Amino acid sequence: MRRVTSFIQPVAAAIACMTLSWQCHAETSSSLKVEEQVISNREKDPMDRELASQWTYDSFPNPQNDPEGCHSESVRICDPDQVLGDEEIDMIASSIERFERVYTLKCHDEGNSLSKVVPIQLAVGIVKEMNMDEYTDEDDADDVYNNAAKKFAIGVHDKWGVGSTECGGTGIVLFLAVNDRSIFISTGAGVKKVLTRSRLNKVIANMKPYLRSGSYQLAILRSFEDMGEFMTQGPPSGRERLKDFFMDTIMFWFIGGICGIVGLVNARQRQAEREFAEVQSRLNRLDQDRALALQGRYQCKSCPICLEDFLPQGEESTIGIGQEQVSLTRHACSNRLAGSSNSTITLGSDGLPIKLLRCGHVFDKTCWLKWVSHGSGSIRRCPICQQAVGGSSPPPEPSSDNTLAQRRERNAGHDWDIHNYQRERAFRLLRMRHRYPRFIRQDQIERWTNRGYDGTLARDPSFARSDPKIERTSNINKRSGKIRSSSSSFGGGRSSGGAGGRW
């Protein structure tokens, strides 16, 4: 059962860490409720958070020579922020004494076949929060706090000299930063042969349920129990190491797969955000063009089919339509057919001369050919206004004056500009729906093209709600007696690493 538990909990922790961009900061849904309760309890005392010291291992007192600063008469426990009550420290001190009496480390002197037994020394340091100034530039919150807790625990281990120097080092330091929700267990080189990283991870996993509920004393006592059991077993057997190897390998590939999935989801999310920004920009441009059309100054500068910008080149150009030469600067799309200023548009976005129809609408040549060849529209009709554009003799219009010059004169007025632009605007919206179906819907187009609609397209609530951007917030919860004396002083041991994590 412990094997299953120790496997599931680290996997859940990894998933929670990788999905931070989804605002998930807990390892399981049940732990979320516990964590919210703990955070809520801390928020009840804002003054306590404001007054909490931010410790470094250099400023952290030593219970051997500063019991008052540690608020402990035990030479094995330092709790300067008084996270634990007097009775709780008393019980932990008793457990440390019992642990040091029962558990020892066996080793051989160099050149001596006889083994010797060396006592283990165990110390506990607990603070409300660490000083994080040097870690402010780090990106991942878990990495920041894990690194800070590791540095703190190892620094305290070396500074206090926990454990004997014999057998490579027989000290253990358990460090907690409760507001930072961080833990690290530092071990000497000799102890490390028994309390391997894999075993320490199991110890920490069994502590986390108590830590989440704020039962720090129970979490510490549970760690003593688990570490004692491993000390009784001795160094891991070959079978245990093999099992750990396979479990780590399986976890590695599992987490790798999760990382791949998360990466793919994030890539799609970023693509959707870029696409939304592109649609928003195009809608803003439609609003700007409408304002220009109302002033009689609109000129088409992009293909209504593919929506890509034309390429500017030269000053003024003419394009032949049948036997007539039509000035491009006076007929770009639904531009007012008289009085236009110079335009430099001569090539489509495909780099080819643009396709200008009799009605005055203009397209990329490539888009026009695809439009008519794929059955999207008739080669004899303009896709926008449906006027006849093909053949030598276009069908007569209801009006008796049917020549292009007469139509120019008749349609040169301001009302024609607005009417013709509205049709082009509706066509462009339909093309945007075809290109961006995720963000543009038919019901929106029907409402936006209604004569009574006078809103801003890009700020329309129905469009704004489709924004895929998710606000990512980092809710890192930042900064939320009489004891019997333990036994001997520390023996000058040093840390050889350890393991840690967050709860």
C-alpha positions as CSV (number, residue, x, y, z in Angstrom):
1,M,0.0,0.0,0.0
2,R,2.8,2.4,0.8
3,R,4.4,1.6,-2.6
4,V,1.1,2.6,-4.3
5,T,0.7,5.7,-2.2
6,S,4.3,6.8,-2.7
7,F,3.9,6.4,-6.5
8,I,0.6,8.1,-6.8
9,Q,1.4,11.1,-4.7
10,P,4.6,12.2,-6.5
11,V,2.9,11.7,-9.9
12,A,0.0,13.9,-8.7
13,A,2.5,16.4,-7.5
14,A,4.2,16.4,-10.9
15,I,0.9,16.9,-12.7
16,A,0.0,19.8,-10.4
17,C,3.3,21.4,-11.1
18,M,3.1,21.1,-14.9
19,T,-0.4,22.5,-15.0
20,L,0.3,25.6,-13.2
21,S,-0.8,27.6,-16.2
22,W,-4.2,26.1,-15.7
23,Q,-4.2,27.6,-12.1
24,C,-3.9,24.2,-10.4
25,H,-1.8,24.3,-7.3
26,A,-2.8,21.1,-5.5
27,E,-1.9,17.5,-6.0
28,T,-5.4,16.1,-5.8
29,S,-8.9,17.5,-5.6
30,S,-9.3,16.4,-2.0
31,S,-6.1,18.1,-1.0
32,L,-7.3,21.3,-2.6
33,K,-10.1,21.6,0.1
34,V,-7.6,21.0,2.9
35,E,-5.2,23.6,1.4
36,E,-7.9,26.2,1.1
37,Q,-8.9,25.5,4.7
38,V,-5.3,26.0,5.9
39,I,-4.9,29.2,3.8
40,S,-8.2,30.5,5.2
41,N,-7.0,29.9,8.7
42,R,-3.7,31.8,8.1
43,E,-5.6,34.7,6.6
44,K,-7.5,35.1,9.9
45,D,-4.3,36.6,11.4
46,P,-2.9,39.1,8.9
47,M,-0.8,40.8,11.7
48,D,0.9,37.5,12.3
49,R,2.0,37.3,8.7
50,E,3.2,40.9,8.6
51,L,5.3,40.5,11.7
52,A,6.8,37.1,10.7
53,S,10.5,37.1,10.2
54,Q,12.0,36.0,6.9
55,W,14.8,33.7,7.8
56,T,18.0,32.7,6.2
57,Y,20.2,29.8,7.5
58,D,22.8,32.4,8.5
59,S,20.3,34.3,10.7
60,F,18.7,31.1,12.0
61,P,19.6,30.6,15.7
62,N,21.3,27.5,17.1
63,P,19.4,25.8,20.0
64,Q,22.7,24.8,21.5
65,N,23.8,28.3,22.3
66,D,20.6,30.4,21.8
67,P,17.7,28.5,23.3
68,E,15.8,31.7,23.9
69,G,16.0,32.7,20.2
70,C,14.8,29.2,19.3
71,H,12.0,29.4,21.9
72,S,13.1,25.9,23.0
73,E,15.0,24.4,25.8
74,S,15.7,21.4,23.7
75,V,19.1,21.4,22.0
76,R,17.6,19.6,19.0
77,I,14.7,21.9,18.1
78,C,14.6,25.5,16.9
79,D,11.2,27.2,16.5
80,P,11.9,31.0,16.6
81,D,8.4,31.8,15.1
82,Q,6.7,29.6,17.7
83,V,4.8,27.6,15.1
84,L,4.5,24.8,17.7
85,G,3.1,24.9,21.1
86,D,5.0,24.1,24.3
87,E,3.4,20.7,24.6
88,E,4.0,19.9,21.0
89,I,7.7,20.7,21.2
90,D,7.9,18.7,24.4
91,M,6.5,15.6,22.7
92,I,8.8,16.1,19.7
93,A,11.9,16.4,21.9
94,S,10.9,13.2,23.7
95,S,10.6,11.4,20.3
96,I,14.1,12.7,19.3
97,E,15.6,11.4,22.4
98,R,14.0,8.0,21.9
99,F,15.1,8.0,18.2
100,E,18.7,8.7,19.1
101,R,18.7,6.0,21.7
102,V,17.3,3.3,19.5
103,Y,18.8,3.9,16.1
104,T,22.5,3.8,15.3
105,L,24.8,3.5,12.2
106,K,27.3,0.7,11.7
107,C,30.5,1.3,9.7
108,H,34.1,0.2,9.4
109,D,37.2,2.2,10.0
110,E,39.7,2.4,7.2
111,G,42.1,-0.5,7.4
112,N,40.1,-2.1,10.2
113,S,37.8,-5.0,9.7
114,L,36.0,-4.4,12.9
115,S,32.8,-2.5,12.7
116,K,31.7,0.2,15.1
117,V,28.4,1.6,16.1
118,V,27.9,5.4,15.9
119,P,24.9,7.2,17.3
120,I,22.6,9.2,15.0
121,Q,21.8,12.8,15.8
122,L,18.4,14.3,14.8
123,A,17.5,18.0,14.7
124,V,14.4,19.9,13.7
125,G,14.1,23.5,12.4
126,I,10.8,25.2,11.7
127,V,10.0,28.7,10.5
128,K,7.0,30.5,9.1
129,E,8.8,31.7,6.0
130,M,12.2,31.9,4.4
131,N,13.9,35.0,3.0
132,M,13.3,34.7,-0.8
133,D,15.1,37.8,-2.0
134,E,17.8,36.0,-3.9
135,Y,15.1,33.8,-5.7
136,T,12.8,36.6,-7.0
137,D,14.0,36.1,-10.6
138,E,13.2,32.4,-10.7
139,D,10.3,31.4,-12.9
140,D,8.7,28.3,-11.4
141,A,7.3,28.8,-7.9
142,D,7.9,25.2,-6.8
143,D,11.5,25.2,-8.0
144,V,12.0,28.5,-6.2
145,Y,10.8,27.2,-2.8
146,N,12.4,23.8,-3.2
147,N,15.8,25.3,-3.9
148,A,15.4,27.7,-1.0
149,A,14.4,25.0,1.5
150,K,17.3,22.8,0.3
151,K,19.8,25.5,0.8
152,F,18.3,26.4,4.2
153,A,18.3,22.9,5.5
154,I,21.8,22.0,4.3
155,G,23.1,25.4,5.6
156,V,21.7,24.7,9.0
157,H,23.0,21.2,9.0
158,D,26.5,22.4,8.3
159,K,26.3,25.4,10.6
160,W,25.1,23.5,13.6
161,G,27.3,20.5,12.8
162,V,24.5,17.9,13.3
163,G,25.8,14.3,13.6
164,S,29.1,12.7,14.1
165,T,31.9,13.0,11.5
166,E,32.4,9.2,11.8
167,C,30.9,6.9,9.3
168,G,30.9,9.8,6.9
169,G,28.3,11.8,8.8
170,T,25.4,10.6,11.0
171,G,23.2,13.7,11.2
172,I,19.6,14.3,10.1
173,V,18.0,17.7,9.9
174,L,14.3,18.1,9.2
175,F,13.4,21.6,8.1
176,L,9.9,23.1,7.6
177,A,8.8,26.5,6.3
178,V,5.1,26.4,7.0
179,N,3.9,29.6,5.2
180,D,6.1,28.6,2.2
181,R,4.7,25.0,2.3
182,S,8.2,23.7,1.9
183,I,10.1,20.8,3.5
184,F,13.6,19.4,3.2
185,I,15.3,16.6,5.0
186,S,19.1,16.8,5.0
187,T,21.3,13.8,5.8
188,G,24.9,13.1,6.4
189,A,26.8,10.8,4.0
190,G,26.6,7.8,6.3
191,V,22.9,8.1,6.9
192,K,22.4,8.7,3.2
193,K,23.3,5.1,2.5
194,V,20.2,4.0,4.5
195,L,17.9,7.0,4.0
196,T,18.2,7.2,0.3
197,R,16.5,9.9,-1.8
198,S,13.8,7.4,-2.7
199,R,13.1,6.5,0.9
200,L,13.1,10.2,2.0
201,N,10.5,10.9,-0.7
202,K,8.3,8.2,0.8
203,V,8.8,9.8,4.3
204,I,7.8,13.2,2.9
205,A,4.8,11.8,1.0
206,N,3.5,10.3,4.3
207,M,3.9,13.7,6.0
208,K,2.0,15.7,3.5
209,P,-1.6,14.9,4.6
210,Y,-0.7,16.2,8.1
211,L,1.2,19.2,6.8
212,R,-1.8,20.3,4.6
213,S,-4.1,20.2,7.6
214,G,-1.7,22.2,9.7
215,S,-0.8,19.3,12.0
216,Y,2.9,20.0,12.0
217,Q,3.7,18.1,15.1
218,L,2.0,14.9,13.8
219,A,3.8,15.3,10.5
220,I,7.2,15.5,12.3
221,L,6.4,12.5,14.5
222,R,5.3,10.5,11.5
223,S,8.6,11.2,9.8
224,F,10.5,9.9,12.8
225,E,8.5,6.7,12.7
226,D,9.1,6.2,9.0
227,M,12.8,7.0,9.2
228,G,13.2,4.7,12.2
229,E,11.6,1.9,10.2
230,F,14.1,2.4,7.3
231,M,17.0,2.6,9.8
232,T,15.9,-0.8,11.2
233,Q,15.9,-2.3,7.7
234,G,19.3,-1.0,6.9
235,P,20.6,0.0,3.4
236,P,18.1,-0.8,0.6
237,S,18.4,-4.4,-0.8
238,G,19.1,-5.0,-4.5
239,R,15.5,-5.9,-5.0
240,E,14.3,-2.6,-3.4
241,R,16.7,-0.6,-5.6
242,L,15.6,-2.5,-8.7
243,K,11.9,-1.8,-7.8
244,D,12.7,1.9,-7.2
245,F,14.6,2.0,-10.6
246,F,11.6,0.6,-12.5
247,M,9.2,2.8,-10.6
248,D,11.3,5.8,-11.4
249,T,11.6,4.8,-15.0
250,I,7.8,4.3,-15.3
251,M,7.3,7.6,-13.6
252,F,9.8,9.3,-15.9
253,W,8.0,8.1,-19.0
254,F,4.6,8.9,-17.5
255,I,5.6,12.4,-16.6
256,G,7.3,12.7,-20.0
257,G,4.0,11.8,-21.6
258,I,2.1,14.3,-19.4
259,C,4.7,17.0,-20.3
260,G,4.1,16.2,-24.0
261,I,0.4,16.5,-23.6
262,V,0.6,19.7,-21.6
263,G,3.1,21.1,-24.1
264,L,0.7,20.3,-27.0
265,V,-2.3,21.9,-25.1
266,N,-0.2,25.0,-24.4
267,A,0.9,25.2,-28.0
268,R,-2.7,25.1,-29.2
269,Q,-3.7,27.6,-26.5
270,R,-1.0,30.0,-27.8
271,Q,-2.1,29.4,-31.4
272,A,-5.7,30.2,-30.4
273,E,-4.6,33.4,-28.7
274,R,-2.7,34.5,-31.7
275,E,-5.6,33.7,-33.9
276,F,-8.0,35.6,-31.7
277,A,-5.7,38.7,-31.8
278,E,-5.6,38.4,-35.6
279,V,-9.4,38.3,-35.8
280,Q,-9.6,41.2,-33.4
281,S,-7.3,43.3,-35.5
282,R,-9.3,42.6,-38.7
283,L,-12.5,43.6,-36.9
284,N,-10.9,46.8,-35.8
285,R,-9.9,47.5,-39.4
286,L,-13.5,46.9,-40.6
287,D,-14.7,49.5,-38.1
288,Q,-12.0,52.0,-39.3
289,D,-12.9,51.3,-42.9
290,R,-16.6,52.0,-42.1
291,A,-15.7,55.3,-40.6
292,L,-13.7,56.2,-43.7
293,A,-16.6,55.1,-45.9
294,L,-18.9,57.4,-44.0
295,Q,-16.5,60.3,-44.9
296,G,-16.4,59.1,-48.5
297,R,-12.6,58.3,-48.2
298,Y,-12.6,54.5,-48.1
299,Q,-10.1,52.7,-50.3
300,C,-9.7,48.9,-50.4
301,K,-6.2,47.8,-49.4
302,S,-6.7,44.1,-49.0
303,C,-8.2,41.2,-50.8
304,P,-11.9,40.6,-49.7
305,I,-11.5,36.9,-50.3
306,C,-8.2,36.0,-48.4
307,L,-8.2,39.2,-46.4
308,E,-4.5,39.7,-46.9
309,D,-3.0,43.2,-47.7
310,F,-2.2,44.2,-51.2
311,L,1.4,45.1,-52.0
312,P,2.1,48.8,-52.6
313,Q,4.2,49.7,-55.6
314,G,4.6,52.8,-57.7
315,E,2.3,55.8,-57.7
316,E,-0.7,55.4,-60.0
317,S,-1.4,52.5,-62.3
318,T,-4.1,51.5,-64.8
319,I,-5.5,48.1,-65.5
320,G,-7.4,47.2,-68.7
321,I,-11.0,45.9,-68.5
322,G,-12.0,44.8,-71.9
323,Q,-11.3,47.8,-74.1
324,E,-11.4,50.4,-71.3
325,Q,-8.5,51.6,-69.1
326,V,-9.7,52.1,-65.5
327,S,-7.5,54.1,-63.1
328,L,-6.8,51.9,-60.1
329,T,-6.5,54.9,-57.8
330,R,-10.1,55.8,-58.5
331,H,-11.6,52.3,-58.4
332,A,-10.0,50.3,-55.6
333,C,-12.8,48.1,-54.3
334,S,-15.9,50.0,-53.4
335,N,-14.0,53.3,-53.4
336,R,-15.8,56.5,-54.2
337,L,-15.5,56.5,-58.0
338,A,-14.6,60.2,-58.2
339,G,-12.3,62.6,-56.3
340,S,-10.0,59.9,-54.9
341,S,-6.5,60.8,-53.9
342,N,-3.5,58.9,-55.1
343,S,-3.1,55.3,-54.2
344,T,0.0,53.1,-54.6
345,I,-1.7,49.7,-54.7
346,T,-0.7,47.8,-57.8
347,L,-0.1,44.2,-56.8
348,G,-2.1,41.7,-54.8
349,S,-0.8,39.9,-51.8
350,D,0.2,37.1,-54.2
351,G,2.6,39.4,-56.0
352,L,0.5,39.4,-59.2
353,P,-1.5,42.3,-60.7
354,I,-4.8,42.6,-58.9
355,K,-8.1,41.6,-60.5
356,L,-10.3,44.6,-60.9
357,L,-13.9,44.0,-61.9
358,R,-16.2,46.3,-63.9
359,C,-18.2,47.1,-60.7
360,G,-15.1,48.5,-59.0
361,H,-14.3,45.6,-56.7
362,V,-10.8,44.3,-56.7
363,F,-9.2,41.0,-55.6
364,D,-6.0,39.1,-55.6
365,K,-5.7,37.4,-59.0
366,T,-5.0,34.0,-57.4
367,C,-7.9,34.3,-55.1
368,W,-10.3,35.3,-57.9
369,L,-9.2,32.3,-60.1
370,K,-9.6,29.9,-57.1
371,W,-13.0,31.4,-56.4
372,V,-14.4,30.8,-59.8
373,S,-12.6,27.5,-60.6
374,H,-13.7,25.8,-57.3
375,G,-17.3,26.6,-57.8
376,S,-17.5,29.2,-55.0
377,G,-19.0,31.8,-57.4
378,S,-19.8,32.6,-61.0
379,I,-17.0,33.8,-63.3
380,R,-19.6,36.3,-64.7
381,R,-20.6,37.8,-61.4
382,C,-18.8,39.8,-58.7
383,P,-18.6,37.8,-55.5
384,I,-19.5,40.9,-53.5
385,C,-22.3,42.8,-55.4
386,Q,-23.3,40.1,-57.9
387,Q,-23.1,42.5,-60.8
388,A,-22.2,41.0,-64.2
389,V,-18.5,41.3,-64.9
390,G,-17.8,38.8,-67.7
391,G,-18.3,38.7,-71.4
392,S,-18.3,41.4,-74.0
393,S,-21.9,42.4,-73.4
394,P,-23.0,42.4,-69.8
395,P,-26.7,42.1,-69.1
396,P,-28.6,45.4,-69.1
397,E,-29.4,47.0,-65.8
398,P,-32.9,48.4,-65.0
399,S,-31.7,51.9,-65.7
400,S,-31.7,53.0,-69.3
401,D,-28.2,54.5,-69.1
402,N,-26.0,51.4,-69.0
403,T,-22.5,52.4,-69.9
404,L,-19.7,52.3,-67.4
405,A,-19.2,56.1,-67.6
406,Q,-22.9,56.7,-66.9
407,R,-22.7,54.3,-63.9
408,R,-19.7,56.3,-62.6
409,E,-21.6,59.5,-62.7
410,R,-24.8,58.0,-61.2
411,N,-22.9,56.2,-58.4
412,A,-20.4,58.9,-57.5
413,G,-22.4,60.2,-54.6
414,H,-21.8,59.6,-51.0
415,D,-24.8,57.3,-50.5
416,W,-23.5,54.9,-53.1
417,D,-20.2,54.7,-51.2
418,I,-21.9,53.6,-48.0
419,H,-24.2,51.2,-49.6
420,N,-21.5,49.5,-51.6
421,Y,-19.1,49.4,-48.7
422,Q,-21.8,47.7,-46.5
423,R,-22.0,44.9,-49.0
424,E,-18.3,44.5,-49.1
425,R,-18.2,44.6,-45.3
426,A,-20.8,41.8,-45.1
427,F,-18.8,39.8,-47.6
428,R,-15.6,40.2,-45.6
429,L,-17.4,39.1,-42.4
430,L,-18.6,35.9,-44.2
431,R,-15.0,35.3,-45.3
432,M,-13.8,35.8,-41.7
433,R,-16.4,33.2,-40.6
434,H,-15.0,30.8,-43.2
435,R,-11.4,31.4,-42.0
436,Y,-12.0,31.7,-38.3
437,P,-15.0,29.6,-37.4
438,R,-14.0,29.4,-33.8
439,F,-14.5,33.1,-33.2
440,I,-17.0,34.3,-35.9
441,R,-20.5,32.8,-36.0
442,Q,-23.4,33.2,-38.4
443,D,-25.6,34.8,-35.8
444,Q,-23.0,37.4,-35.1
445,I,-22.7,38.3,-38.8
446,E,-26.5,38.6,-39.1
447,R,-26.5,41.0,-36.2
448,W,-23.5,43.0,-37.2
449,T,-24.8,43.5,-40.8
450,N,-28.2,44.7,-39.5
451,R,-28.8,48.3,-40.5
452,G,-29.6,49.2,-36.9
453,Y,-26.3,47.8,-35.5
454,D,-24.0,50.7,-34.5
455,G,-21.5,48.9,-32.1
456,T,-17.8,48.2,-32.3
457,L,-17.1,44.7,-33.8
458,A,-14.0,44.0,-31.8
459,R,-15.6,45.0,-28.5
460,D,-18.9,43.2,-29.1
461,P,-19.6,41.0,-26.0
462,S,-20.4,37.9,-28.1
463,F,-16.9,38.2,-29.6
464,A,-15.0,39.2,-26.5
465,R,-16.4,36.1,-24.7
466,S,-14.6,33.9,-27.2
467,D,-11.1,35.2,-26.1
468,P,-9.2,32.0,-25.2
469,K,-6.7,33.8,-23.1
470,I,-6.7,32.4,-19.6
471,E,-5.6,34.6,-16.7
472,R,-2.8,32.8,-15.0
473,T,-2.4,33.9,-11.4
474,S,0.2,32.6,-9.1
475,N,-1.5,32.2,-5.7
476,I,1.6,31.4,-3.9
477,N,0.6,31.7,-0.3
478,K,3.5,34.0,0.7
479,R,4.0,34.8,4.3
480,S,1.1,33.7,6.0
481,G,7.7,27.3,26.3
482,K,9.2,24.9,28.6
483,I,10.8,21.9,27.1
484,R,13.0,19.3,28.5
485,S,16.6,19.3,27.3
486,S,17.8,16.7,24.8
487,S,21.0,14.9,25.2
488,S,24.5,15.7,23.9
489,S,25.7,18.6,21.8
490,F,26.1,18.2,18.0
491,G,29.2,16.3,16.8
492,G,30.3,18.6,13.9
493,G,28.7,16.6,11.1
494,R,27.9,17.9,7.6
495,S,25.1,17.4,5.1
496,S,25.5,15.2,2.1
497,G,22.2,16.2,0.4
498,G,18.7,14.8,1.0
499,A,15.3,15.3,-0.4
500,G,12.5,17.8,-0.2
501,G,9.3,19.1,-1.7
502,R,6.1,21.2,-1.2
503,W,2.7,20.3,0.2
